[in-house]
Amino acid sequence: MGLWNKAKSLAEQAPPERNRYVDFLRALSILAVVVGHWLVAAPYIGADGEVVGGHLLGILPWTQWLTWGFQVMPIFFLVGGYSNGVSWASTRAKNGHYSDWFASRIQRLINPVFPVLLVWAAFAFVATQAGMARETVRMAVFLALIPVWFLAVYLLVTALAPLTWKLWEKFGWGSVALLVAGAVLVDWLTLSQGVPYVNFLNFLFVWLGIHQLGYAWQQGRLSQGRALALFLAGLATLIGLTIYGPYPIAMIGVPGAEITNSMPPTLALLALGVTQTGLVLALEPRGRKMLDNLSVWTATVLMNGMIMTVYLWHLTAYVLVMVAAWAAGGVGLRVMPGTAEWWWSRPVWFLLWIAATLPLIAIFARYERGMGPAKREAPIPRLRLVIGMIAICVGLAMTAAISIASPEGVTGVRLWVVALPFVGAALVGFGPVYRWVRG
């Protein structure tokens, strides 16, 4: 009740002009991601007694349709565009500096990452020294740290916000069309011309395009009628691209699939983002009315106060529960995913995963508040800011792509991958790391 009362106090203090629906969508999108991750990962013990890393979308192809509802990262980028637009406009009005704005926007996003990196680096080291199979260590670390890929992309999108805001001010909807055209060109080069690696550019074109829609929302350019039209246009495009076009139905990667819509993102994922944007904004009047209820608004404030902790640690909780089940003789893991028995057991597993997540929230949620950006007499030089940002992005991207667990070496840890976010944070001037480096 202490946390609830504190959240209620903060909820009551929220200024009346605050758009509560923005906070609600942020919380809803992260919760949907958590539920989706817990549902789609489907390990089981096979006939030979070995654990099989099952994937629900591959086992039951019809469940791939569910990703149209559970792949809600576009909503997070939409909300990010709205929030960054408000924040950057306020900073400019006060003649604030970009480096201070960037640090204040990103420190809450990055601070919670440090504990999860250190905990899993320590696990990889200890498990390797104890003689655990390196592939087993790698699988556990890789699964637990999957969420950090998103932070690398979101950090880059946020860093570019002043530039994309300027594009919005100058070209309006034309800036959105420009990014959509970029995504179309990239997919054409990839799918029709076979150009390698160019598809990685869509990490920018797709996510910046949706982020740009957040500016349109913040500027009042998406009325309920326009939002509904956007939803219908996006849905028609999405159906055309997937059912009748070359893109898969699943909006996340499926084992064995030739094309993935998320890594890197494709035009189909952009269409999903447009569809979801239109839908949630068409429902905004109802959502705002719902959030006038103090209990609903308090729950939203409470969730937003621990949102990154839930996101970063929910797969750690998943791994802990599954390891405990395996250690207990494979209890619950001998059921084939997709069967009726498997579906009926989901509520029990969800309760266990929630129970494992709660202590992690209690321990690590404090890092969301952090220490705030360090005070400095002069703005950080831009070159140093860029180098620091790149170091953080590369470190987080490599954590998700190749894992911090190393198949070679004495430590069993890719120390350079773990170190990069810390070095980048120090250069950019984030809270405790910056103070430590400054001495």
C-alpha positions as CSV (number, residue, x, y, z in Angstrom):
1,M,0.0,0.0,0.0
2,G,3.0,2.3,0.5
3,L,3.8,2.3,-3.2
4,W,0.1,2.8,-4.1
5,N,-0.3,5.7,-1.8
6,K,2.8,7.3,-3.1
7,A,1.6,6.8,-6.7
8,K,-1.8,8.2,-5.7
9,S,-0.1,11.3,-4.2
10,L,1.8,11.9,-7.5
11,A,-1.4,11.2,-9.5
12,E,-3.3,13.9,-7.6
13,Q,-0.5,16.4,-8.2
14,A,-0.4,15.9,-12.0
15,P,-1.2,19.2,-13.7
16,P,-4.6,19.3,-15.4
17,E,-3.0,20.1,-18.8
18,R,-1.0,16.8,-18.8
19,N,-2.2,14.3,-21.4
20,R,-2.7,11.2,-19.2
21,Y,-3.4,9.1,-22.2
22,V,0.3,9.3,-23.2
23,D,1.3,7.7,-19.9
24,F,-1.4,5.1,-20.2
25,L,-0.2,4.1,-23.7
26,R,3.4,3.9,-22.5
27,A,2.4,1.5,-19.7
28,L,0.1,-0.5,-21.8
29,S,2.7,-1.1,-24.5
30,I,5.3,-2.3,-22.1
31,L,2.8,-4.7,-20.4
32,A,1.8,-6.1,-23.8
33,V,5.4,-6.7,-24.6
34,V,5.9,-8.6,-21.3
35,V,2.8,-10.7,-21.8
36,G,3.9,-11.4,-25.4
37,H,7.4,-12.5,-24.4
38,W,6.1,-14.8,-21.7
39,L,3.6,-16.4,-24.0
40,V,5.7,-16.9,-27.1
41,A,8.7,-18.5,-25.4
42,A,7.7,-22.2,-25.0
43,P,10.5,-24.4,-23.8
44,Y,9.7,-28.1,-23.1
45,I,11.5,-31.3,-22.3
46,G,11.5,-33.6,-25.3
47,A,11.4,-37.4,-25.5
48,D,15.1,-37.6,-25.1
49,G,15.0,-35.7,-21.9
50,E,16.7,-32.6,-23.2
51,V,15.2,-29.1,-23.0
52,V,14.0,-27.8,-26.3
53,G,13.8,-24.1,-26.7
54,G,10.3,-24.0,-28.3
55,H,8.8,-20.9,-30.0
56,L,5.0,-20.8,-30.0
57,L,4.8,-18.9,-33.4
58,G,6.8,-21.8,-35.0
59,I,4.8,-24.5,-33.3
60,L,1.4,-23.0,-33.9
61,P,1.5,-20.9,-37.1
62,W,-2.0,-19.4,-36.4
63,T,-0.6,-17.6,-33.3
64,Q,1.4,-15.4,-35.7
65,W,-1.7,-13.3,-36.1
66,L,-1.5,-12.5,-32.4
67,T,1.6,-10.4,-33.0
68,W,-0.6,-7.8,-34.7
69,G,-1.8,-7.0,-31.2
70,F,1.3,-7.9,-29.0
71,Q,4.0,-6.3,-31.2
72,V,3.3,-2.8,-29.7
73,M,6.8,-1.3,-29.9
74,P,5.3,1.1,-32.5
75,I,3.1,2.6,-29.7
76,F,6.1,3.2,-27.5
77,F,7.8,5.1,-30.4
78,L,4.6,7.1,-31.0
79,V,4.5,8.1,-27.3
80,G,8.2,8.9,-27.5
81,G,7.6,11.3,-30.4
82,Y,4.8,13.0,-28.4
83,S,7.0,13.3,-25.3
84,N,10.1,14.3,-27.1
85,G,8.2,17.0,-29.0
86,V,6.9,18.5,-25.8
87,S,10.2,18.3,-24.0
88,W,12.3,19.7,-26.9
89,A,9.9,22.6,-27.6
90,S,10.1,23.5,-23.9
91,T,13.9,23.3,-23.9
92,R,14.1,25.6,-26.9
93,A,11.7,28.1,-25.3
94,K,14.0,28.3,-22.3
95,N,17.2,28.6,-24.5
96,G,18.4,25.3,-23.1
97,H,21.3,23.3,-24.6
98,Y,20.9,20.0,-26.5
99,S,23.4,18.1,-24.4
100,D,21.6,18.9,-21.2
101,W,18.3,18.0,-22.8
102,F,19.7,14.8,-24.1
103,A,21.1,13.7,-20.7
104,S,17.8,14.5,-18.9
105,R,15.7,12.6,-21.5
106,I,17.9,9.5,-21.6
107,Q,19.3,9.1,-18.1
108,R,16.2,7.3,-16.8
109,L,16.2,5.1,-19.8
110,I,19.9,4.0,-19.3
111,N,20.4,4.0,-15.6
112,P,18.2,0.9,-15.1
113,V,20.3,-1.0,-17.7
114,F,23.5,-1.0,-15.7
115,P,22.3,-3.4,-12.9
116,V,20.9,-5.9,-15.3
117,L,24.1,-5.9,-17.3
118,L,26.3,-6.4,-14.2
119,V,24.1,-9.1,-12.8
120,W,24.2,-11.2,-15.9
121,A,27.9,-10.5,-16.5
122,A,28.5,-11.8,-13.0
123,F,26.3,-14.9,-13.7
124,A,28.2,-15.6,-17.0
125,F,31.5,-15.3,-15.1
126,V,30.6,-17.5,-12.1
127,A,28.8,-20.1,-14.3
128,T,31.8,-20.4,-16.6
129,Q,34.2,-20.8,-13.7
130,A,31.8,-23.5,-12.2
131,G,32.1,-25.5,-15.4
132,M,28.6,-24.9,-16.8
133,A,28.4,-25.6,-20.5
134,R,29.1,-22.3,-22.3
135,E,26.3,-22.8,-24.7
136,T,23.9,-23.1,-21.8
137,V,25.3,-19.9,-20.3
138,R,25.0,-18.1,-23.6
139,M,21.4,-19.2,-24.0
140,A,20.3,-18.0,-20.6
141,V,22.1,-14.7,-20.8
142,F,20.9,-14.1,-24.4
143,L,17.3,-14.7,-23.5
144,A,17.4,-12.5,-20.4
145,L,18.9,-9.6,-22.2
146,I,16.8,-9.6,-25.4
147,P,15.0,-6.4,-24.3
148,V,18.0,-4.2,-24.5
149,W,17.9,-4.1,-28.4
150,F,15.0,-1.7,-28.2
151,L,17.0,0.7,-26.0
152,A,19.8,1.1,-28.6
153,V,17.3,2.0,-31.3
154,Y,15.2,4.3,-29.0
155,L,18.3,6.1,-27.8
156,L,19.3,6.9,-31.4
157,V,15.8,8.0,-32.3
158,T,15.8,10.3,-29.2
159,A,19.2,11.7,-30.0
160,L,17.9,12.7,-33.5
161,A,14.8,14.3,-32.1
162,P,15.9,17.9,-32.6
163,L,16.6,17.2,-36.3
164,T,13.4,15.3,-36.9
165,W,11.5,18.0,-35.0
166,K,13.0,20.6,-37.4
167,L,11.9,18.4,-40.3
168,W,8.4,18.3,-38.9
169,E,8.3,22.1,-38.5
170,K,9.5,22.6,-42.0
171,F,7.7,19.9,-44.0
172,G,4.9,18.6,-41.7
173,W,3.3,15.5,-43.1
174,G,5.9,15.6,-45.9
175,S,8.6,14.5,-43.3
176,V,6.5,11.4,-42.6
177,A,6.2,10.7,-46.3
178,L,9.9,11.1,-46.7
179,L,10.6,8.4,-44.1
180,V,8.0,6.1,-45.5
181,A,9.6,6.5,-49.0
182,G,12.9,5.6,-47.4
183,A,11.5,2.4,-45.9
184,V,9.9,1.5,-49.3
185,L,13.2,2.0,-51.1
186,V,15.1,0.0,-48.5
187,D,12.7,-3.0,-48.8
188,W,12.8,-2.8,-52.6
189,L,16.6,-2.9,-52.6
190,T,16.5,-5.8,-50.1
191,L,13.7,-8.0,-51.5
192,S,13.9,-7.2,-55.3
193,Q,17.5,-6.4,-55.8
194,G,19.1,-8.5,-53.1
195,V,21.3,-5.7,-51.8
196,P,22.9,-6.9,-48.6
197,Y,22.8,-5.1,-45.2
198,V,20.8,-2.1,-46.6
199,N,17.8,-3.3,-44.7
200,F,19.4,-2.2,-41.4
201,L,18.6,1.4,-42.5
202,N,15.0,0.6,-41.7
203,F,15.8,0.7,-38.0
204,L,15.9,4.5,-38.7
205,F,13.3,4.9,-41.4
206,V,10.6,2.8,-39.8
207,W,11.0,3.9,-36.2
208,L,11.6,7.5,-37.1
209,G,8.5,7.5,-39.2
210,I,6.3,6.3,-36.3
211,H,8.1,8.7,-34.0
212,Q,7.2,11.5,-36.4
213,L,3.5,10.5,-36.0
214,G,4.0,11.3,-32.3
215,Y,4.8,14.9,-33.3
216,A,1.7,15.1,-35.4
217,W,-0.3,13.9,-32.4
218,Q,1.3,16.4,-30.1
219,Q,0.6,19.2,-32.5
220,G,-3.0,18.3,-32.7
221,R,-2.8,17.2,-36.3
222,L,-4.5,13.9,-35.7
223,S,-8.2,14.4,-34.9
224,Q,-10.4,11.5,-34.1
225,G,-11.6,11.4,-37.7
226,R,-8.1,11.5,-39.2
227,A,-7.0,8.9,-36.7
228,L,-9.8,6.6,-37.9
229,A,-8.8,7.2,-41.5
230,L,-5.2,6.4,-40.7
231,F,-6.3,3.2,-39.0
232,L,-8.2,2.0,-42.0
233,A,-5.5,3.0,-44.5
234,G,-2.8,1.3,-42.4
235,L,-4.9,-1.9,-42.0
236,A,-5.6,-2.1,-45.7
237,T,-1.9,-1.6,-46.4
238,L,-0.9,-4.2,-43.8
239,I,-3.3,-6.8,-45.2
240,G,-2.1,-6.1,-48.7
241,L,1.6,-6.5,-47.7
242,T,1.2,-9.7,-45.7
243,I,-1.8,-11.7,-47.1
244,Y,-1.2,-10.7,-50.7
245,G,2.4,-9.5,-50.6
246,P,5.8,-11.0,-49.7
247,Y,5.8,-10.2,-46.0
248,P,5.1,-12.7,-43.3
249,I,2.1,-12.4,-41.0
250,A,4.2,-12.5,-37.8
251,M,5.4,-9.0,-36.7
252,I,8.3,-10.6,-34.8
253,G,10.9,-13.1,-35.9
254,V,9.9,-16.8,-36.3
255,P,12.5,-19.5,-36.3
256,G,13.3,-20.7,-39.8
257,A,11.5,-17.9,-41.6
258,E,13.2,-16.3,-44.6
259,I,12.0,-12.8,-43.8
260,T,11.5,-11.2,-40.4
261,N,9.4,-8.1,-40.0
262,S,11.2,-6.8,-36.9
263,M,15.0,-7.5,-37.2
264,P,15.4,-5.2,-39.1
265,P,11.9,-3.7,-39.3
266,T,10.1,-3.8,-42.7
267,L,7.5,-1.8,-44.5
268,A,4.9,-4.2,-43.0
269,L,5.9,-3.3,-39.5
270,L,5.6,0.4,-40.4
271,A,2.1,-0.3,-41.7
272,L,1.3,-2.0,-38.4
273,G,2.6,1.0,-36.6
274,V,0.3,3.3,-38.7
275,T,-2.6,1.0,-38.0
276,Q,-2.0,0.9,-34.2
277,T,-1.5,4.7,-34.2
278,G,-4.8,5.3,-35.9
279,L,-6.6,2.9,-33.6
280,V,-5.3,4.2,-30.3
281,L,-5.8,7.8,-31.2
282,A,-9.3,7.2,-32.5
283,L,-9.9,5.8,-28.9
284,E,-8.2,8.7,-27.2
285,P,-11.4,10.5,-26.1
286,R,-12.6,7.4,-24.4
287,G,-9.2,6.8,-22.9
288,R,-9.0,10.2,-21.4
289,K,-12.4,9.9,-19.9
290,M,-11.4,6.5,-18.4
291,L,-8.3,8.2,-16.9
292,D,-10.4,10.7,-15.0
293,N,-11.0,7.9,-12.6
294,L,-8.4,8.4,-9.9
295,S,-7.8,4.6,-9.4
296,V,-7.1,4.0,-13.0
297,W,-4.8,7.1,-13.2
298,T,-3.0,6.0,-10.0
299,A,-2.3,2.6,-11.5
300,T,-1.0,4.2,-14.6
301,V,1.4,6.4,-12.6
302,L,2.5,3.4,-10.5
303,M,3.3,1.4,-13.6
304,N,5.2,4.3,-15.2
305,G,7.3,4.7,-12.1
306,M,8.8,1.2,-12.7
307,I,8.3,0.7,-16.4
308,M,11.9,0.2,-17.4
309,T,12.5,-2.2,-14.5
310,V,9.6,-4.4,-15.5
311,Y,10.7,-4.3,-19.1
312,L,14.4,-5.1,-18.4
313,W,13.9,-7.8,-15.8
314,H,10.8,-9.7,-16.9
315,L,12.8,-12.2,-18.9
316,T,15.2,-12.6,-16.0
317,A,12.2,-13.7,-13.9
318,Y,11.1,-16.0,-16.7
319,V,14.6,-17.7,-16.8
320,L,14.6,-18.1,-13.0
321,V,11.3,-19.8,-13.0
322,M,12.1,-22.1,-15.8
323,V,15.5,-23.1,-14.3
324,A,13.7,-23.8,-11.0
325,A,11.2,-26.0,-12.8
326,W,14.0,-27.9,-14.6
327,A,15.9,-28.3,-11.3
328,A,12.7,-29.7,-9.7
329,G,12.7,-32.6,-12.2
330,G,11.1,-30.8,-15.1
331,V,7.8,-30.1,-13.4
332,G,5.4,-28.5,-15.9
333,L,7.9,-28.8,-18.8
334,R,6.9,-32.1,-20.2
335,V,3.8,-30.7,-21.8
336,M,4.0,-30.1,-25.5
337,P,3.4,-26.4,-26.3
338,G,0.1,-25.7,-28.1
339,T,-1.8,-28.5,-26.6
340,A,-4.9,-27.9,-24.5
341,E,-3.1,-28.9,-21.4
342,W,-0.4,-26.3,-22.2
343,W,-2.9,-23.5,-22.7
344,W,-4.7,-24.4,-19.5
345,S,-1.5,-24.2,-17.6
346,R,-0.6,-20.7,-18.8
347,P,-2.4,-18.9,-15.9
348,V,-0.3,-20.8,-13.3
349,W,2.9,-20.0,-15.2
350,F,2.0,-16.4,-15.4
351,L,1.4,-16.2,-11.7
352,L,4.8,-17.7,-11.1
353,W,6.5,-15.3,-13.5
354,I,4.8,-12.3,-11.9
355,A,5.8,-13.6,-8.4
356,A,9.4,-13.8,-9.6
357,T,9.3,-10.3,-11.2
358,L,8.0,-8.6,-8.0
359,P,11.1,-9.0,-5.9
360,L,13.2,-7.8,-8.9
361,I,11.1,-4.7,-9.1
362,A,11.5,-4.1,-5.3
363,I,15.3,-4.4,-5.6
364,F,16.0,-2.6,-8.9
365,A,13.2,0.0,-9.4
366,R,15.2,2.6,-7.5
367,Y,17.6,2.8,-10.4
368,E,14.9,4.3,-12.6
369,R,15.1,7.4,-10.5
370,G,18.8,7.5,-10.7
371,M,20.8,10.5,-9.6
372,G,19.8,12.8,-12.5
373,P,22.2,14.5,-14.9
374,A,25.3,15.8,-13.3
375,K,25.5,19.6,-13.0
376,R,28.2,21.1,-15.3
377,E,29.4,24.6,-15.9
378,A,29.5,24.2,-19.7
379,P,27.6,22.0,-22.2
380,I,29.3,18.7,-23.2
381,P,31.3,19.1,-26.5
382,R,29.3,17.7,-29.3
383,L,32.0,15.3,-30.5
384,R,32.2,13.8,-27.0
385,L,28.4,13.5,-26.9
386,V,28.3,11.7,-30.2
387,I,31.1,9.3,-29.2
388,G,29.3,8.6,-25.9
389,M,26.0,8.0,-27.6
390,I,27.6,5.6,-30.2
391,A,29.4,3.7,-27.4
392,I,26.1,3.1,-25.6
393,C,24.2,2.1,-28.7
394,V,26.9,-0.3,-29.9
395,G,27.2,-1.8,-26.5
396,L,23.4,-2.4,-26.2
397,A,23.1,-3.6,-29.7
398,M,25.9,-6.1,-29.3
399,T,24.4,-7.3,-26.0
400,A,21.3,-8.3,-27.9
401,A,23.0,-9.5,-31.1
402,I,25.9,-11.6,-29.9
403,S,25.4,-11.7,-26.1
404,I,27.7,-10.6,-23.3
405,A,28.5,-14.3,-22.7
406,S,31.6,-15.3,-24.5
407,P,32.2,-18.8,-26.0
408,E,36.0,-18.3,-25.5
409,G,38.3,-16.8,-23.0
410,V,38.9,-17.3,-19.3
411,T,36.2,-15.0,-17.9
412,G,33.3,-16.3,-20.2
413,V,32.3,-12.6,-20.6
414,R,32.7,-10.2,-23.5
415,L,34.0,-7.5,-21.2
416,W,34.2,-4.9,-24.0
417,V,30.4,-5.3,-24.7
418,V,29.6,-4.8,-21.0
419,A,32.0,-1.9,-20.7
420,L,30.8,0.1,-23.7
421,P,27.5,1.4,-22.2
422,F,29.3,2.5,-19.0
423,V,32.0,4.3,-21.0
424,G,29.4,6.0,-23.2
425,A,27.4,7.0,-20.1
426,A,30.4,8.6,-18.6
427,L,31.2,10.6,-21.8
428,V,27.6,11.8,-22.1
429,G,27.6,12.8,-18.4
430,F,24.9,10.5,-17.0
431,G,24.5,10.7,-13.2
432,P,26.7,8.3,-11.1
433,V,29.0,7.2,-13.9
434,Y,29.8,10.8,-14.8
435,R,30.5,11.7,-11.2
436,W,32.7,8.7,-10.8
437,V,34.8,9.5,-13.8
438,R,35.1,13.2,-12.8
439,G,36.3,12.0,-9.4
